[in-house]
Amino acid sequence: MVDVLALWNKLSPLPQGQRVFSIAFSQIAPYFGTVAPRFTVLEPNHVELVVKKRRKVHNHIKTVHVIAICNGLEAAMGALAEATIPSDKRWIPKGMEVAYTAKATSDITCIAETDPEQWTSDNPDLPVRVRGVRDDGTVVVEGVIKLWVTPKSS
């Protein structure tokens, strides 16, 4: 796997660097390209990206479809996991639980967060807190993506 944090640190300060990183990240896991995530913050334990409100991600009432938001949340979680996980461990998602709390009537900022101590625990279950936020600060989706974190095989 590409060192996501190193790539972000190299590209993000450059003109159009966040855009270039976002495109590159979507090439690693092509399905994420369906929502064209635009990463804005990427650091251990905290990632933010934006899913733009455009026709491609609309539902029947012309708001951002919740599954598009979940796709953005999963992209944020994946970048967080890659930027945070200790080098002797590996991760895989094992579930997502979300609540739809408001209409997604603007661009949506997808946020994923963990606490540093979660990554050093012997417990393989690691919940990543996620939320999607409208431009006015209203949370439209919130929940947890559950990871299974285990030691790498020798």
Disulfide bonds with the S-S distance in Angstrom:
none
